[in-house]
Structure formats: structure tokens, C-alpha cells
Amino acid sequence: MGLGVWVLIAYIAAIIFWNTAVKRNIGEAMGVGLLAVVLFSGKSAVKLIWDSFIYAAKQETVFAALAFVFMAYVMTKTGLVKRLVDILNSILGRLPGGAGYISTLASALFGLISGSGSGNAASVGAIAIPWMTNSNWSPELAATVIAGNAGLGIALPPCSSMFILMGSAIVAEKVSPGALYIALLGAGLWTLVYRLILVRYFVYKYHIKPLPNEMISPLRKTFSEGWSSLLIFIGIILPVILTIGPVSEYLKSVKNFGPDALDSISIIVWIPVLISWIAIIEGRKYLPTTVSGWFDFVKDAAQRYIVVGATLFFAFAASYAMNKLGLAKDLTSLLQSLNASRVLMTILVGILVTLVSAPLTSTATIAAIGAVGFSALTNVGINPAVAAASVLIFASTEGASPPNSAPIFIACGMADVNPVKTFVPLIIYYVIPIVAIGCLIALGILPIFNL
């Protein structure tokens, strides 16, 4: 095995040891994991860790995750969450686990138009997490579902990872964009069906009951008292329509606006910023009115940033360092050297793509080994469009793959949950089953539409 593979093994081992044996928080563990990685670079360790820090500091996802923590805090402190949840429960509160089903379907719809795992978790989670936690879902389970559903942003077309894969000459000469779109749509729908069944399982396992009738007020009453809470949807809708669809295309053609201006609008940054301002304005009468009150307000908010901020910062830094040390290249070489059967090769491709997507993003994973995974699958007789769709399904586990996944920290920040508490459930309920679904699709056991 190449150096990059050993780096990945050392990274995971260091995190597990520091978090479970030493029993320190995940933020520290991620920092220790980063140190374990850069030590492999020898004399260049200082430069590598500095470059890694610079890279992490420039990532908008780090800021976005912290912004979502603040957004959730403001929404709660101003009472906006309660007013919004009261309206939602008036509509669906009598359905056991209703918030879980709706959030899963909403993630699928958002995935169809955004293609972003982080954007998916951010947009859907802003509404669904408060609703779920106020309708008999535990905060940990709510964060798990939102992070687990984030992969629908990659598993459903169109998505940036799909276009990156199509950009490879090896893929482009065997698969048309239309064929891949249809194949990925079918594959993604299988993962959606699984997620809906999983919500039903959660409802059964955790005895999630409908809300008692005395907790459900008539819609006329909740709407008249809390209609202004619905204004937070503006904070979601506005960035979406400005960056996706006909409005976006029109603005790109405007002389004094153009593509550069649109590229500066980030969904995962502007959603928490806009919603925070809307929450402050809508619930201003619930905010502190004294200096000491504001001091306590800021102090309480700052305490929520420590673990989430450190964890995500070190995660991005480590992914950069591992890439520089040849992780993607070495895993590619390993995959190319294997001579396995059709079934075994499919499983190995699924595992390797998933392992790479854990420290990297799905787009980086596809750019690094997507074409290699595609070639490995087609070389053992798998239909090209099905092979490409399967590789993308494997990469879609990025949203639920601890410890580096941004959707995990976005969801946990909004739910005010220690991210570590979601790691094992995410692996058991989302990562492993989604990889299994990808394998079944590649082997033709789960049929999909194919042009």
C-alpha cells in the first residue's frame, strides 16, 4: 500500500484513540488526527500544517456551520421556533413521525434542484430539526436524519459530482448525459425509498407517537398568532431562486450583474445569515434590553461554537493534508491493481469510494477516483450508465460519513447536539445501507431506468 493509505489508517486510528480511549471531545480528537497526518510529511510537517490551516480557513462551510449554530440559537431565544412548530403541528401533528417523513421528502426535492449535500442539510434542517424535536423526535435522532438525508443532494440529478464524472473522457465516450441522468434518477429514488422506510422504522423503534390532542391547536389560532414566523422561508427561498433556475439564468445575462455576482451568492452562507436577521427582527421583543442581558446572550451563544468550529476546521485541514500526501492517488493505484470477480469488484469499489469520500467531499472524490471506479466496474461487465450511477451513489455517503462530513456539523449545530453521538447511527443506518444499495444497483438486483 502507498503512503496515502497508511496516512488514512493513522488518521482514523488517532481520532478513535483520542476520543474513546483518552475520552476527550471530538474537536481535540480531530486536531490530534491532523497532527498524525502531517507527521508523515517529515521535515515538511510545519509547512504542510500551515498550508492546511490556510485551506481550512478559506472554506465557506466552516463559517456556514457556525452561522447555523447562531441561527438556531436566535430562532430558539426569540420564540420563533415555537410559533413555527405550532403551525406545522396544527397541520401534521396527528401523523406519527410526520416531521420525519416531510423532512425526507423535502431533502429529495431540494436535492433535485440544488445538488448540494451541505445546502440540503442547511435548507431542510433549518425548518425540520426544530419541528422534529418539538414533535417527539430526540435532538440526536433529528440531526441523524437530516445529515443522513443530505446525500440526496448528490444521489439525485443534476449535481456537480455528476458533471465532474461526465467530464472524464473515459466516462463521456461510453455514457451520454441523458443516460446518466436517467440512471442516477432511478438509483437515487431507491435511496429515497430506503430513507422513507427508515423513518417508519425510527417511528416504530423509538415509539414516536402523534402529538396529544391538547398539544395541537387549531390552525386558525396558530396561524393568527405566529404567521410572522413563516417569514423565515424567505431566508431559504431567496438564495435558492437567485442561484438556481430561470431567475438565475436571467440575472447571468444582465450586463451589470452577471455570473460573477451570482457565484458570490452561497446558499449555505446566506440562508443562516438571512434567517438570523429575520428571527431577530420578527422576535425583537423577546431579545435582551440591558447590557448584562446582551452579555449573557452572547456568552451563551459563543459556548456552542467550541466543539463544532474546532472539529470542522481540523476536518478540512486534514482532508487537504491527506490529499497532498497522495491519498487519492494511492487508492486509485490500489483499485487498478486488483483482479477481482464482478461481485467482489463492485463491493471493493463501493468501499473505496466511500472511504475516500469520508475525508474528502463528494466532488473531490469523484474528481480523484470517480473515473477509475467507473472503469473498474465496466471492466467486469457492468453497464456503463449503471456503473456511473453506482459510483455517484457510493460518493453520496459523504453527507453521512463521520468524522469530516459538513452536513453532520450543520445538522448537529442546529440541533445543539454533540456530533459524536450521531457517528455510529449514521454509519449503521445510512452509510452501510446506501453502499449496499449502490452495489445492488450495479449488480442489476435493483433495476433502474436505462437509456
C-alpha positions as CSV (number, residue, x, y, z in Angstrom):
1,M,0.0,0.0,0.0
2,G,1.1,3.5,-0.7
3,L,1.9,6.2,1.9
4,G,-1.6,7.8,1.4
5,V,-3.4,4.7,2.5
6,W,-1.2,4.5,5.7
7,V,-1.9,8.1,6.4
8,L,-5.7,7.5,6.2
9,I,-5.3,4.5,8.6
10,A,-3.3,6.6,11.1
11,Y,-5.7,9.5,10.9
12,I,-8.7,7.3,11.7
13,A,-6.9,5.4,14.5
14,A,-5.7,8.7,16.1
15,I,-9.2,10.1,16.2
16,I,-10.7,6.9,17.6
17,F,-8.0,6.6,20.3
18,W,-8.2,10.2,21.5
19,N,-12.0,10.3,21.5
20,T,-12.7,6.9,23.0
21,A,-9.6,5.8,25.0
22,V,-8.5,9.2,26.2
23,K,-12.1,10.3,26.4
24,R,-11.6,13.9,25.0
25,N,-14.0,15.7,22.8
26,I,-14.2,15.3,19.1
27,G,-12.7,18.7,18.4
28,E,-9.5,17.7,20.2
29,A,-9.5,14.3,18.5
30,M,-9.7,15.9,15.1
31,G,-6.7,18.1,15.9
32,V,-4.8,15.0,17.1
33,G,-5.7,13.3,13.8
34,L,-4.4,16.2,11.8
35,L,-1.1,16.0,13.7
36,A,-0.9,12.3,13.0
37,V,-1.3,13.1,9.3
38,V,1.2,15.9,8.9
39,L,3.9,13.9,10.8
40,F,4.1,11.6,7.7
41,S,5.5,14.6,5.7
42,G,8.7,14.6,7.8
43,K,10.7,17.8,7.5
44,S,7.8,19.5,5.6
45,A,5.4,19.0,8.5
46,V,5.4,22.6,9.6
47,K,4.7,23.9,6.1
48,L,2.0,21.3,5.5
49,I,0.1,22.1,8.7
50,W,0.3,25.8,7.9
51,D,-1.0,25.3,4.3
52,S,-3.7,23.0,5.7
53,F,-4.8,25.8,8.2
54,I,-4.9,28.3,5.4
55,Y,-7.0,26.0,3.3
56,A,-9.4,25.3,6.1
57,A,-9.7,29.0,7.0
58,K,-10.9,29.7,3.5
59,Q,-13.7,27.2,3.4
60,E,-17.1,28.8,3.5
61,T,-18.6,25.6,5.0
62,V,-16.7,26.3,8.3
63,F,-18.3,29.7,8.5
64,A,-21.6,28.4,7.4
65,A,-21.7,25.7,10.1
66,L,-21.0,28.3,12.8
67,A,-23.6,30.6,11.3
68,F,-26.2,27.8,11.5
69,V,-25.4,27.3,15.2
70,F,-26.1,31.0,15.8
71,M,-29.2,30.9,13.6
72,A,-30.7,28.0,15.6
73,Y,-29.8,29.8,18.9
74,V,-31.5,33.1,17.8
75,M,-34.6,31.2,16.5
76,T,-35.0,29.5,19.8
77,K,-34.3,32.5,22.0
78,T,-36.8,34.7,20.2
79,G,-39.5,32.0,20.3
80,L,-39.8,31.9,16.5
81,V,-39.2,28.1,16.5
82,K,-42.2,27.6,18.8
83,R,-44.5,29.7,16.7
84,L,-43.5,28.0,13.5
85,V,-43.7,24.5,15.0
86,D,-47.2,25.2,16.4
87,I,-48.4,26.0,12.8
88,L,-46.7,22.8,11.4
89,N,-48.1,20.6,14.1
90,S,-51.6,22.1,13.5
91,I,-51.3,20.6,10.0
92,L,-49.4,17.3,10.5
93,G,-49.2,16.8,14.3
94,R,-51.6,13.9,14.3
95,L,-49.4,11.8,12.0
96,P,-46.8,9.7,14.0
97,G,-43.4,10.9,12.9
98,G,-44.9,13.3,10.4
99,A,-42.0,15.7,10.6
100,G,-39.5,12.9,9.7
101,Y,-41.4,11.9,6.5
102,I,-41.8,15.5,5.4
103,S,-38.1,16.3,6.0
104,T,-37.0,13.3,4.0
105,L,-39.3,14.2,1.0
106,A,-38.1,17.9,1.3
107,S,-34.5,16.7,1.2
108,A,-35.3,14.8,-2.0
109,L,-37.0,17.8,-3.6
110,F,-34.1,20.1,-2.6
111,G,-31.6,17.5,-3.9
112,L,-33.3,17.6,-7.3
113,I,-32.7,21.4,-7.7
114,S,-29.5,22.1,-5.7
115,G,-27.2,19.1,-5.9
116,S,-25.5,20.1,-2.7
117,G,-25.3,18.0,0.5
118,S,-24.4,20.9,2.7
119,G,-27.1,23.1,1.2
120,N,-29.6,20.3,1.6
121,A,-28.9,19.8,5.3
122,A,-28.9,23.6,5.8
123,S,-32.1,24.4,4.0
124,V,-34.2,21.5,5.2
125,G,-32.7,21.3,8.6
126,A,-33.5,24.9,9.4
127,I,-37.2,24.0,9.5
128,A,-37.3,20.3,10.1
129,I,-35.0,20.0,13.1
130,P,-37.0,22.3,15.4
131,W,-40.2,20.7,14.1
132,M,-38.9,17.2,14.8
133,T,-37.5,18.0,18.2
134,N,-40.8,19.5,19.2
135,S,-42.8,16.6,18.0
136,N,-41.3,13.7,19.9
137,W,-38.1,13.2,18.0
138,S,-34.9,13.3,20.1
139,P,-32.4,16.0,19.0
140,E,-29.8,13.3,18.3
141,L,-32.2,11.4,16.0
142,A,-33.4,14.6,14.3
143,A,-29.8,15.5,13.5
144,T,-29.0,12.0,12.3
145,V,-32.0,12.0,9.9
146,I,-31.1,15.4,8.5
147,A,-27.4,14.6,8.0
148,G,-28.3,11.1,6.6
149,N,-30.7,12.7,4.1
150,A,-28.1,15.2,2.9
151,G,-26.7,12.6,0.5
152,L,-29.9,13.1,-1.6
153,G,-28.2,16.3,-2.9
154,I,-25.6,14.0,-4.6
155,A,-27.8,10.9,-5.3
156,L,-30.3,12.8,-7.4
157,P,-29.6,14.6,-10.6
158,P,-28.4,17.1,-11.6
159,C,-25.5,17.5,-9.2
160,S,-21.9,18.9,-9.6
161,S,-20.4,15.4,-9.0
162,M,-22.4,14.1,-12.0
163,F,-21.0,16.7,-14.3
164,I,-17.4,16.2,-12.9
165,L,-17.8,12.4,-13.7
166,M,-19.1,13.2,-17.2
167,G,-16.1,15.5,-17.7
168,S,-13.8,12.4,-17.7
169,A,-13.1,11.2,-21.3
170,I,-13.3,7.6,-20.2
171,V,-16.9,8.1,-19.0
172,A,-18.0,10.6,-21.7
173,E,-17.2,8.2,-24.5
174,K,-19.4,5.4,-23.0
175,V,-22.3,7.3,-21.3
176,S,-24.4,10.2,-22.7
177,P,-25.5,12.9,-20.2
178,G,-29.1,11.9,-20.7
179,A,-28.4,8.2,-20.0
180,L,-26.6,9.1,-16.8
181,Y,-29.3,11.5,-15.7
182,I,-32.0,8.8,-16.1
183,A,-29.8,6.1,-14.4
184,L,-28.9,8.3,-11.5
185,L,-32.5,9.4,-11.1
186,G,-33.6,5.8,-10.8
187,A,-30.7,5.0,-8.4
188,G,-31.4,8.0,-6.3
189,L,-35.1,7.1,-6.0
190,W,-34.1,3.7,-4.5
191,T,-32.1,5.5,-1.8
192,L,-35.2,7.8,-1.2
193,V,-37.4,4.7,-0.8
194,Y,-35.0,3.3,1.7
195,R,-34.9,6.5,3.7
196,L,-38.7,6.7,3.9
197,I,-38.8,3.1,5.2
198,L,-36.1,4.0,7.7
199,V,-38.2,6.9,9.0
200,R,-41.0,4.4,9.5
201,Y,-38.6,2.1,11.4
202,F,-37.5,5.0,13.6
203,V,-41.1,5.8,14.4
204,Y,-41.6,2.2,15.4
205,K,-38.3,1.7,17.3
206,Y,-38.4,4.9,19.3
207,H,-42.2,4.9,19.8
208,I,-42.7,8.3,18.2
209,K,-46.3,9.0,18.8
210,P,-48.6,11.6,17.4
211,L,-48.8,14.7,19.5
212,P,-51.6,14.6,22.1
213,N,-54.7,16.5,21.0
214,E,-54.3,19.0,23.8
215,M,-50.9,20.0,22.3
216,I,-52.4,20.6,18.8
217,S,-54.1,24.0,18.5
218,P,-56.5,24.8,15.6
219,L,-54.6,26.1,12.5
220,R,-56.7,29.3,12.6
221,K,-55.3,30.1,16.1
222,T,-51.7,29.1,15.5
223,F,-51.6,31.0,12.2
224,S,-53.1,34.2,13.6
225,E,-50.6,34.1,16.5
226,G,-47.5,33.1,14.6
227,W,-47.9,33.9,10.9
228,S,-44.8,36.2,11.0
229,S,-42.6,33.1,11.8
230,L,-43.3,31.9,8.2
231,L,-41.1,34.8,7.0
232,I,-38.1,32.7,7.6
233,F,-39.0,30.8,4.4
234,I,-37.9,34.0,2.6
235,G,-34.4,33.3,4.0
236,I,-34.4,30.0,2.2
237,I,-36.3,30.8,-0.9
238,L,-34.4,34.0,-1.8
239,P,-30.9,32.5,-2.1
240,V,-32.3,29.4,-3.9
241,I,-34.1,31.4,-6.6
242,L,-31.2,33.7,-7.1
243,T,-28.8,30.8,-7.7
244,I,-30.9,28.1,-9.3
245,G,-33.5,28.2,-12.2
246,P,-34.8,30.8,-14.6
247,V,-34.2,33.8,-12.3
248,S,-30.6,32.8,-12.0
249,E,-30.2,32.4,-15.8
250,Y,-31.8,35.8,-16.4
251,L,-29.5,37.5,-13.9
252,K,-26.5,35.9,-15.5
253,S,-27.4,37.7,-18.7
254,V,-27.8,41.1,-17.1
255,K,-24.9,43.3,-18.0
256,N,-24.3,44.9,-14.6
257,F,-24.9,41.7,-12.7
258,G,-23.7,38.6,-14.5
259,P,-22.3,35.2,-13.5
260,D,-19.5,36.6,-11.2
261,A,-22.1,38.3,-9.0
262,L,-24.2,35.1,-8.8
263,D,-21.1,33.0,-8.0
264,S,-20.6,35.2,-4.9
265,I,-24.1,34.1,-3.5
266,S,-23.6,31.0,-1.4
267,I,-26.7,29.2,-0.3
268,I,-25.2,27.7,2.8
269,V,-23.8,31.1,3.9
270,W,-26.8,33.3,3.1
271,I,-29.5,31.1,4.4
272,P,-28.3,31.3,8.1
273,V,-27.4,35.0,7.7
274,L,-30.9,35.9,6.3
275,I,-32.8,33.7,8.7
276,S,-30.9,35.1,11.7
277,W,-31.8,38.6,10.7
278,I,-35.4,37.7,10.1
279,A,-35.5,35.9,13.5
280,I,-34.0,39.0,15.2
281,I,-36.5,41.4,13.6
282,E,-39.5,39.1,13.9
283,G,-38.8,38.3,17.6
284,R,-37.1,41.5,18.6
285,K,-39.4,42.0,21.6
286,Y,-38.0,38.8,23.1
287,L,-34.4,39.9,22.9
288,P,-32.4,41.4,25.9
289,T,-32.9,45.0,26.7
290,T,-29.9,45.5,29.1
291,V,-26.1,45.4,28.7
292,S,-25.9,42.4,31.1
293,G,-28.7,40.7,29.3
294,W,-26.8,41.0,26.0
295,F,-23.6,39.9,27.6
296,D,-25.3,36.7,28.8
297,F,-26.9,36.3,25.3
298,V,-23.5,36.5,23.5
299,K,-21.8,34.3,26.1
300,D,-24.3,31.5,25.8
301,A,-24.1,31.6,22.0
302,A,-20.3,31.5,22.0
303,Q,-20.2,28.4,24.1
304,R,-21.9,26.5,21.3
305,Y,-19.2,27.1,18.8
306,I,-16.2,25.4,20.5
307,V,-16.6,21.8,19.5
308,V,-18.4,22.4,16.2
309,G,-15.9,25.0,15.0
310,A,-12.8,23.1,16.0
311,T,-14.0,19.8,14.6
312,L,-14.9,21.2,11.2
313,F,-11.8,23.3,10.9
314,F,-9.5,20.4,11.7
315,A,-11.5,18.1,9.4
316,F,-10.9,20.4,6.4
317,A,-7.3,20.9,7.2
318,A,-6.8,17.1,7.5
319,S,-8.5,16.4,4.2
320,Y,-6.2,18.9,2.5
321,A,-3.1,17.3,4.1
322,M,-4.1,13.7,3.2
323,N,-4.7,14.8,-0.4
324,K,-1.2,16.3,-0.6
325,L,0.3,13.1,0.8
326,G,-1.3,11.1,-2.0
327,L,-4.4,9.5,-0.5
328,A,-6.5,9.7,-3.7
329,K,-3.6,8.7,-5.9
330,D,-2.7,5.7,-3.8
331,L,-6.2,4.4,-3.5
332,T,-6.6,4.8,-7.3
333,S,-3.5,2.6,-7.8
334,L,-4.7,0.1,-5.4
335,L,-8.1,-0.2,-7.2
336,Q,-6.4,-0.5,-10.6
337,S,-4.1,-3.3,-9.4
338,L,-7.0,-5.6,-8.2
339,N,-8.1,-8.6,-10.2
340,A,-11.5,-9.5,-8.7
341,S,-14.8,-11.0,-9.7
342,R,-17.8,-8.9,-10.6
343,V,-19.4,-9.1,-7.2
344,L,-16.1,-8.5,-5.3
345,M,-15.0,-5.6,-7.5
346,T,-18.4,-3.9,-7.0
347,I,-18.1,-4.2,-3.2
348,L,-14.5,-3.0,-3.3
349,V,-15.3,0.0,-5.4
350,G,-18.1,0.9,-3.1
351,I,-15.9,0.6,0.0
352,L,-13.0,2.6,-1.5
353,V,-15.2,5.4,-2.9
354,T,-16.9,5.6,0.5
355,L,-13.5,5.7,2.3
356,V,-12.2,8.5,0.1
357,S,-15.5,10.5,0.4
358,A,-15.2,10.4,4.2
359,P,-12.2,12.7,4.5
360,L,-12.9,14.4,1.1
361,T,-16.0,15.9,-0.4
362,S,-18.1,14.0,-2.9
363,T,-16.9,16.3,-5.7
364,A,-13.3,15.8,-4.7
365,T,-13.8,12.1,-4.5
366,I,-15.3,11.9,-8.0
367,A,-12.6,14.1,-9.4
368,A,-9.9,11.9,-7.8
369,I,-11.1,8.3,-8.4
370,G,-14.6,8.5,-10.0
371,A,-13.3,7.6,-13.4
372,V,-11.2,4.8,-12.0
373,G,-14.2,3.3,-10.1
374,F,-16.2,3.6,-13.3
375,S,-13.6,1.8,-15.3
376,A,-13.2,-1.0,-12.7
377,L,-17.0,-1.6,-12.8
378,T,-17.3,-1.6,-16.6
379,N,-14.3,-3.9,-16.9
380,V,-16.2,-6.6,-15.1
381,G,-19.2,-6.3,-17.4
382,I,-21.4,-3.7,-15.6
383,N,-23.4,-1.4,-17.9
384,P,-21.7,2.0,-18.3
385,A,-24.6,4.2,-17.2
386,V,-25.4,1.9,-14.3
387,A,-21.7,1.9,-13.3
388,A,-21.5,5.7,-13.3
389,A,-24.7,6.0,-11.3
390,S,-23.4,3.5,-8.8
391,V,-20.2,5.4,-8.3
392,L,-22.2,8.5,-7.6
393,I,-24.4,6.7,-5.1
394,F,-21.3,5.5,-3.3
395,A,-20.0,9.0,-3.2
396,S,-23.3,10.3,-1.8
397,T,-22.4,8.8,1.5
398,E,-20.2,11.8,2.0
399,G,-23.0,13.6,3.7
400,A,-23.3,11.0,6.4
401,S,-19.7,9.8,6.7
402,P,-18.0,10.8,10.0
403,P,-15.9,12.4,11.1
404,N,-15.4,15.0,8.3
405,S,-18.8,15.5,6.8
406,A,-20.0,19.1,6.8
407,P,-23.8,18.2,6.9
408,I,-23.2,16.4,10.2
409,F,-21.9,19.5,11.8
410,I,-24.5,21.7,10.2
411,A,-27.3,19.4,11.5
412,C,-25.8,18.9,14.9
413,G,-25.2,22.7,15.3
414,M,-28.9,23.4,14.6
415,A,-30.0,20.6,17.0
416,D,-27.4,21.6,19.7
417,V,-26.1,18.0,19.7
418,N,-22.6,16.7,20.2
419,P,-21.7,15.4,16.7
420,V,-20.1,12.2,18.1
421,K,-23.5,11.0,19.2
422,T,-24.6,10.7,15.6
423,F,-21.5,9.0,14.2
424,V,-22.4,5.3,14.9
425,P,-26.1,5.7,13.9
426,L,-25.1,7.4,10.7
427,I,-22.8,4.6,9.8
428,I,-25.3,1.9,10.7
429,Y,-28.4,3.4,9.2
430,Y,-27.1,5.4,6.3
431,V,-23.5,4.8,5.1
432,I,-23.6,1.0,5.1
433,P,-27.1,0.6,3.6
434,I,-26.5,3.2,0.9
435,V,-23.3,1.5,-0.1
436,A,-25.2,-1.8,-0.2
437,I,-27.9,-0.2,-2.4
438,G,-25.2,1.1,-4.8
439,C,-23.8,-2.5,-5.0
440,L,-27.3,-4.0,-5.7
441,I,-27.9,-1.4,-8.4
442,A,-24.5,-2.1,-10.0
443,L,-25.2,-5.9,-10.0
444,G,-28.6,-5.4,-11.5
445,I,-30.5,-6.7,-8.5
446,L,-32.2,-3.4,-8.0
447,P,-33.3,-2.3,-11.5
448,I,-33.2,1.3,-12.7
449,F,-34.2,3.0,-15.9
450,N,-31.5,2.8,-18.5
451,L,-31.5,4.5,-21.9
